[in-house]
Amino acid sequence: MFLRRILAITVSKASIILGRLMGKKGSSTPGEIALKICPDILSYLSKQIKKEIIFICGTNGKTTTSNLLYSMIKNEGKKVVCNNVGANMLPGVCCAFVESANIFGKINADYAVIECDEASIRRIVPYVKPDKVVITNLFRDQLDRYGEIDITIKLLTEAFDKLGKVNLILNGDDPLCTYFGTKYNAVYYGVDEKTNVETNEIKEGRFCLVCGEELKYNYYHYSQLGDYYCEKCGFKRPKLDYSAKNVDLDGIMKFDINFDGKTLPVSVDYKGFYNIYNILAAFSAFASLNLAFGNIGNIGKTLAEYKPQIGRMESFNIGGKKVILNLSKNPAGFNQAIATLNADPEEKDVFAVINDNAQDGRDISWIWDVDFELMAKSNIKSLTAGGIRRDDVAVRFKYADLKDFDVLENNIKNLAEIIGRSKRTLYVLVNYTALFSTQTNLLKLEKEEEK
């Protein structure tokens, strides 16, 4: 078995290096190789983590939350295993541990922060036992893969039941997340005030999971997130252990995190109200580790220095113009991207790219749940539909009464053309399989400008 482990790690590490030389950004194949050679390699490696393993799952915000938490822990001088690029199924998780191990299968790490696909977590927990699990939110996503929300909840329940004992860190503003708090030990985070960012979205979790009654809201922020209650059975948003107050979204994002009688002022140059939840989720998990409350200033430094991961409002400068790339892969995510457009008062151009490859989900009927009508308020000067399903996007634009849009393939020639004719900031909104190729093209164009 010892020799098989060495072989698995050696071949997997070689595959990681080869993949990077080929420009591949994903990291699943090396993990698949390792598991085939030595099926117990992940169990063996994960048991070497000295302190705690934290899983991050949920529909939106997993990658940002896990990378923020990774940075917070690392900045305290701790060694951390993390699948930073978001390969969040079993092979990707295995790859993260293999990459952190030496050739003899030894890991010197205090913590592991692991992003997990919510449908795959049940396949991961037989190999890796988390001490804590963060659930960011639960929205409809990839209907042909996940189905409706109740199936996702069932899959998560199956995973937690396999663990037997689990400590959850839940988005208290999401009734679908807090439902798990009725069954398992949990702490909660959320935005504890009306913020005037609410939209006319369809609420995914509009019915109480305890009794089936329609939920009422004192206020909500977006989708089903807010201060909810059930008049029939008493289910309601729980008391928040980590709450955001004094939210100011004019210019630099500012808010206070309140916890344990303390207040941490946060001031960051992030775009998107949803990033408040990402910061809260990461901070709540970090605080649960009891690492650094003698030096809380490190958190502010970490947030200020954090660079968004691929396609999370990632910014490029091409031809003296700003290009912002954002992953928008489901109704909730796309609506938040539109809200960000609306919050930017300047003139802008938008390129929306939708594919229907297997990793995206073949069913793109979700685009009819996106509030494209709100783009009319976004001061958009040019609008382009792209990707494999560009014609479907164009039809949706037409029914949203959006005028004068173009329809183009998503390739480097067309991207360069859009940027070249633009005189203002360009927002490029893409779903999953368009993300890496679009980022590669933008980096190429940016590098050409520097020559």
Secondary structure, DSSP 8 states (H G I E B T S, - for coil): -HHHHHHHHHHHHHHHHHHHHTT-----HHHHHHHHH-TTHHHHHHTT-SSEEEEEESSSSHHHHHHHHHHHHHTTT--EEE-TT---SHHHHHHHHHHHS-TTS----SEEEEE--TTTHHHHTTT---SEEEE-------HHHH-SHHHHHHHHHHHHHHHSS-EEEEETT-HHHHGGGGTSEEEEEEE-S--S-------TT-B-TTT--B-EEEEEEETTEEEEE-TTT--B----SEEEEEEE-SSSEEEEEEETTEEEEEEE---STHHHHHHHHHHHHHHTTT--TT-THHHHHHHHH----TTSSEEEEETTEEEEEEE--SHHHHHHHHHHHHH--S-EEEEEE---STTT-S--GGGGGS-GGGGGGS-EEEEEEESTTHHHHHHHHHHTT--SEEE---SHHHHHHHHHH-SSEEEEEE-HHHHHHHHHHHHHHHHHHH-
